[in-house]
Amino acid sequence: MTTDAPTAMIDSPMLATVTGRPTEYWNDSCAEVELAYAIARGGSGATSNPTIVHEVLGKEREHWVPWLRERAAADPTATEVDLTWALVEAMAIRGAGVLQPVFERERGRTGRLSIQTDPTNHPNAERMLAQARHFAGLAPNIQVKFPVTAAGVRAIEAATAEGIHINATVCFTVPQALAVAAAVERGLDAFEASGGDPASLRPVCTLMIGRLDDWLRVVAERDGIAVHPDALDWAGIAAFKRAYGLYRERGYRARLLAAAYRHRLHWTELVGGDVVLTMPHAWQVRFNESAIVPEDRIDVPVDPGLVDELLTRLPDFRRAYEPDGLAVDEFAGYGATVRTLRGFIASYQQLVAAVRDVLLPDPDVAGG
């Protein structure tokens, strides 16, 4: 796995000690202004999902509402679902265009926009793969996101074998991260056997560290478990650092990506690793204005007492932390996975409804 870092024009305290190191930082949105802010401060990638697209539609209504109406007028037979996916793809293409100079400057090592497959297809590898093939052709710097369910793992392997840059998402645990890495290795070997250059691919595996923290808080409250409150802020970090150590130990070629920020430790504790940190715009601004000077802490272990507290009191943390804590067929039933899939599907449905409201304004509402 390459350790080349992107050449960045850094004026960001957030990345002050990262210049020249392999740690990357991506913008957790495809909003044009926010993406430009990130790139100006060393950002080298971006992402989208149904929640993000819905938010961007709200933030950039002056651009996207006329676009939707023009698209609908040009194709009167298009359904609201057709137009929703056209919108998702158009936002991805626009974001990829903003990142194109980074992609070209870094000779394809970074500068990609991640686009997520339909979350309702999470149990169907074939449908996810078909959509991934289509997405990969939208722009040269597209990365495709698959959920880490059993079907998603199969799709990740097949997509990698076809030369598609993958981003594993809906992933919270060490077992999921290891399953992704193994699938990518098989896919890379198949890609090479078919004449491809595996070094040309940049697969990443997202660990949604804040969402693991969220889930364990739900479990502690639901089950009446008395757990040290500090420990809950370290659960996702502990899982990420364990997965990172295993990736290095085993020589996996996928890179880990940390997402779902909840507090500053989700930034400061991961600096210095050969990883990606994907941050919402608001957290970028907060970190850049914090006057905190980051230090390399990726190899600093989480307090063993806090890890032991989590392992002892929360079985769901043990399942997330131990490499064999979950079988592949159990991924889709893990609490954080269920909550996130439900949330992404709900966001997708809200996005379809928002497109409907543009195309068929409610006549009972003033201005509709």
VENVENJO-V623006 format. One record per residue. RES is the residue in one letter. OMEGA is omega in radians with two decimals (* if undefined). D_CENTER is the distance of its C-alpha to the mean C-alpha in whole Angstrom. Layout:
RES:OMEGA:D_CENTER + RES:OMEGA:D_CENTER
//
This chain:
M:-3.12:19 + T:3.05:20 + T:3.10:20 + D:3.09:21 + A:3.09:19 + P:3.03:19 + T:-3.02:22 + A:3.03:21 + M:-2.97:24 + I:2.89:23 + D:-2.98:25 + S:3.04:22 + P:-3.12:23 + M:-3.09:20 + L:-3.01:20 + A:-3.12:23 + T:-3.09:23 + V:-3.12:21 + T:3.14:22 + G:3.12:23 + R:-3.07:21 + P:-3.12:18 + T:3.07:16 + E:3.07:13 + Y:-3.13:12 + W:3.07:10 + N:-3.10:10 + D:3.12:8 + S:3.05:10 + C:3.07:12 + A:-2.96:15 + E:-3.10:18 + V:-3.13:20 + E:3.11:17 + L:3.10:15 + A:3.08:19 + Y:-3.11:19 + A:-3.11:16 + I:3.13:17 + A:-3.11:21 + R:3.06:20 + G:3.11:18 + G:-3.02:15 + S:3.11:14 + G:3.13:11 + A:-3.10:9 + T:3.05:6 + S:3.02:8 + N:-3.09:8 + P:3.13:12 + T:-3.11:12 + I:-3.12:11 + V:3.10:14 + H:3.12:16 + E:-3.12:16 + V:3.07:16 + L:3.10:19 + G:-3.10:21 + K:-3.04:21 + E:-3.08:22 + R:-3.11:24 + E:3.12:27 + H:-2.93:25 + W:3.11:23 + V:3.05:26 + P:3.13:29 + W:3.14:26 + L:-3.11:26 + R:3.09:30 + E:-3.14:31 + R:3.12:29 + A:3.13:30 + A:-3.12:34 + A:-3.14:33 + D:-3.05:32 + P:-3.13:34 + T:-3.11:33 + A:3.09:30 + T:3.09:28 + E:3.08:26 + V:3.07:23 + D:-3.08:24 + L:3.07:24 + T:-3.13:20 + W:3.03:19 + A:3.10:21 + L:3.11:19 + V:-3.10:16 + E:-3.14:17 + A:3.09:19 + M:3.13:16 + A:3.14:14 + I:3.13:17 + R:3.11:18 + G:3.10:15 + A:3.09:15 + G:3.10:19 + V:-3.12:18 + L:-3.06:17 + Q:3.11:19 + P:3.08:22 + V:3.13:19 + F:-3.13:18 + E:-3.14:22 + R:-3.09:23 + E:3.07:21 + R:3.04:22 + G:3.13:19 + R:3.12:17 + T:-3.11:15 + G:-3.09:14 + R:3.05:12 + L:3.12:10 + S:3.10:8 + I:-2.99:9 + Q:3.04:9 + T:-3.12:12 + D:-3.09:14 + P:3.11:13 + T:3.13:17 + N:-3.03:17 + H:3.09:15 + P:-2.97:19 + N:-3.08:20 + A:-3.07:19 + E:3.12:21 + R:3.11:20 + M:-3.12:16 + L:3.12:18 + A:3.11:20 + Q:3.13:17 + A:3.11:15 + R:3.12:19 + H:-3.13:19 + F:-3.07:16 + A:3.13:16 + G:-3.09:20 + L:-3.12:19 + A:-3.11:19 + P:-3.07:19 + N:3.10:16 + I:3.02:13 + Q:-3.03:10 + V:-3.08:10 + K:3.08:7 + F:3.05:9 + P:-3.11:10 + V:2.87:11 + T:3.09:15 + A:3.10:18 + A:3.13:18 + G:3.10:14 + V:3.10:15 + R:3.14:18 + A:3.11:16 + I:3.12:14 + E:-3.10:18 + A:-3.14:19 + A:3.12:17 + T:3.12:17 + A:3.12:21 + E:3.11:21 + G:3.11:19 + I:3.09:16 + H:-3.05:13 + I:2.99:10 + N:3.14:7 + A:-3.11:7 + T:-3.02:5 + V:-3.03:8 + C:-2.99:9 + F:-2.91:11 + T:3.07:14 + V:3.11:16 + P:3.10:17 + Q:-3.13:14 + A:3.14:13 + L:3.10:16 + A:3.09:17 + V:-3.10:14 + A:3.13:15 + A:3.11:19 + A:3.11:18 + V:3.12:16 + E:3.11:20 + R:3.13:22 + G:3.12:20 + L:3.11:21 + D:3.11:24 + A:3.11:25 + F:3.12:23 + E:3.14:26 + A:3.13:29 + S:3.09:28 + G:3.13:29 + G:3.10:25 + D:-3.09:24 + P:3.13:22 + A:-3.14:21 + S:-3.10:20 + L:-3.11:17 + R:3.14:14 + P:3.07:12 + V:3.09:9 + C:3.14:8 + T:2.91:5 + L:-3.10:8 + M:-2.93:7 + I:3.13:11 + G:3.13:12 + R:3.00:12 + L:3.06:14 + D:-3.13:16 + D:-3.09:17 + W:-3.11:18 + L:3.02:20 + R:3.09:22 + V:-3.12:22 + V:-3.13:24 + A:3.14:26 + E:-3.10:27 + R:-3.04:28 + D:3.11:29 + G:-3.11:31 + I:3.10:30 + A:-3.12:31 + V:3.13:29 + H:-3.06:29 + P:3.12:27 + D:-3.07:25 + A:-3.07:24 + L:3.09:21 + D:-3.06:20 + W:-3.04:20 + A:-3.13:18 + G:3.12:15 + I:-3.14:16 + A:3.12:18 + A:-3.13:16 + F:-3.10:14 + K:3.10:17 + R:3.11:19 + A:-3.13:16 + Y:3.11:16 + G:3.13:20 + L:3.07:20 + Y:3.14:18 + R:-3.11:20 + E:-3.07:23 + R:3.09:23 + G:3.14:22 + Y:-3.08:19 + R:3.02:17 + A:3.07:14 + R:3.06:12 + L:3.12:10 + L:3.12:7 + A:-3.10:8 + A:3.09:6 + A:-3.09:8 + Y:3.12:11 + R:-3.11:15 + H:-2.96:17 + R:3.11:18 + L:3.11:18 + H:3.00:14 + W:-2.94:15 + T:-3.07:19 + E:-3.06:18 + L:-3.14:16 + V:3.06:17 + G:3.14:19 + G:3.03:17 + D:-3.01:16 + V:3.04:12 + V:3.05:10 + L:-3.11:9 + T:-2.93:7 + M:2.98:10 + P:-3.08:11 + H:-3.10:14 + A:3.11:17 + W:3.08:15 + Q:-3.13:16 + V:-3.13:19 + R:-3.14:20 + F:-3.11:19 + N:-3.14:21 + E:-3.03:24 + S:-3.05:24 + A:3.06:27 + I:3.08:25 + V:-3.08:25 + P:3.08:22 + E:3.09:24 + D:-3.11:22 + R:-3.09:22 + I:-3.10:19 + D:3.07:22 + V:-3.07:24 + P:3.02:24 + V:3.13:23 + D:-3.11:27 + P:3.11:28 + G:3.11:30 + L:3.10:27 + V:3.13:25 + D:3.08:28 + E:3.14:28 + L:-3.13:25 + L:-3.08:26 + T:-2.97:30 + R:-3.05:29 + L:3.11:26 + P:3.13:26 + D:3.01:22 + F:3.10:21 + R:3.11:23 + R:-3.13:21 + A:-2.96:18 + Y:-3.10:20 + E:-3.10:22 + P:3.13:21 + D:-3.08:23 + G:3.13:22 + L:2.95:21 + A:-3.11:22 + V:-3.12:20 + D:3.11:22 + E:-3.06:21 + F:-3.04:17 + A:-3.13:17 + G:3.12:20 + Y:-2.99:18 + G:-3.12:18 + A:3.10:15 + T:-3.13:14 + V:-3.13:16 + R:-3.08:16 + T:3.08:12 + L:3.10:13 + R:3.13:16 + G:3.14:15 + F:3.12:12 + I:3.09:16 + A:3.11:18 + S:3.08:16 + Y:3.12:16 + Q:3.07:20 + Q:3.10:20 + L:3.09:19 + V:3.13:21 + A:3.12:24 + A:3.06:23 + V:3.09:24 + R:-3.12:27 + D:3.07:28 + V:-3.01:28 + L:-3.12:30 + L:-3.13:32 + P:-3.11:33 + D:-3.10:34 + P:-3.14:38 + D:-3.13:39 + V:3.12:37 + A:-3.14:38 + G:-3.11:37 + G:*:36
//
